[in-house]
Amino acid sequence: MMKQAAAAAVGGALAVGSVPVVLSAMGFTGAGIAASSIAAKMMSAAAIANGGGVSAGSLVAILQSVGAAGLSTSSNILLASVGSVLGAYLGKSPSSLPAEPEAEGNEATENVPQDEPPKPPLKSEKHEE
């Protein structure tokens, strides 16, 4: 139980702490979009697709805003919650994870290929009386 609680805490902290690092590495910085970065390429593609400008509310605009100002408190709480749940799930011991169901009866042979059906004769057989 303690291992799972520790994994939940690490997961929440990691989720909140990694967002600014990842966005900065992509090129969404506090000073704006870094030249020759993934963010610059995303912005260029969005501008070309939108007739010369980046539309408000698009993914590029949202990431640029988060890179410049950071996440809001409610967003950080939500992100920490999701990270904690994921961390707690990954921190479970293998014995507490559900086992795969075992096959019973004829289910194990269900997908076994059967013998080929008999082939028809090549010549027609005449029956003389």
N, C-alpha and C positions, 0 to 999 in steps of 0.2 A: 504494500500500500504506500509506503514511503517513497519507493522508487517511482511509482506512478505519479505521486504528487510532485516530486522533484522534476520529473520529465514534463509535467504540465507547466510548471513555473519556467523551466528553460524554454519550452516551446513558445510561451507567451512573450517572454523577453526577446527571444530570437526573432519572432515575427515583427514586433514593433521596431527593433533595432536594425533589422536588415533592409527595411523599405528605403530609408534615406541613402544607405550605402549603395543599394542596387540602382536607384534612380540617378544618383550622382555618377555611377560608373557608366550608365547609359548615356549621360550627357545632359540630364535635366538638373542643372545646378541652381544655386541661389542667385547667381548673377545672370541667369538666362540659359539658353541652349548653347552648349559647347560646339564649336566648329568641328566638322569632320567626325561627328559622333553618330551613334545610332539614332539619337534624338533628332539630330539635324536631318538625317535621311528620312525619318518618319515625318518630320515637319514638311520637308520638300514634297514627299509623296502626297501628303494630305492637302497641301496647297495646290499642287497640280490637279488633283482629283476634284478640288472644290473651286476651280476657276481663279486661283491666285491668292486665296487667303485661307487661313485655318478657321474653321467654324467653331463658335463657342459651344462648349459641351462635348466636343470630340475627345477621343482618347488622348491625342497629343496636347490639347488645351488643358485637360485635367492633369496629366502628368507634369506639364510645365508648371501649373499652379502648385501642385504638391511639391515639386522640386524646389520651387522658389520660397514658398511659405511653410511647407511642412504639412503634416496631417492635423486635422482638428482633434480635439479631445475625444469626441464621440467616435471618430474613426479609429483612433488609437485604442480605445476600449474595445471596439468590435474586433479589431485586428488581434489584440491580445487574447480575447476570448476564443477566437478561432484557432489561434496558435496553441493555446492551452489545451483545448479539446484534442487537437491533433497530437500534441506532445503526450497527453495522457494516454491516448489510444496506442501510440507507438511505444510507450513505456510499460505496457502490460507485459507480464511474464508469459512466455510461450505456453505454459500449462493452463492459463486462464483464457486463452484464445479458443474459439469454437473449433472442434475437430471436423474434418470432412466426413460426410456420411459414407458408410460402407454399403456396398452392394449386397442385396439379399436375394436368395433364390435364383431365379432364371435371369435376373437383371445383368449378371456378370457375363452371360453368354449372348446377350441381346445383339451386340454388334459384331459377333464372330461371323465371318463370311461362310455361307453355306456352299455345299458342293454344287457344281454346275448342273443345270438341268440336262437331261439326255438330249443328244443331238438327233435331228430327224435323219432317216436314211438318205443317202445320196441318190440311189436309184429307186424307181418306183417298183414295188413288188407286185407281181401279178399272181393272183390266186387262181389256179386252174382246178376245175372240178371234173 
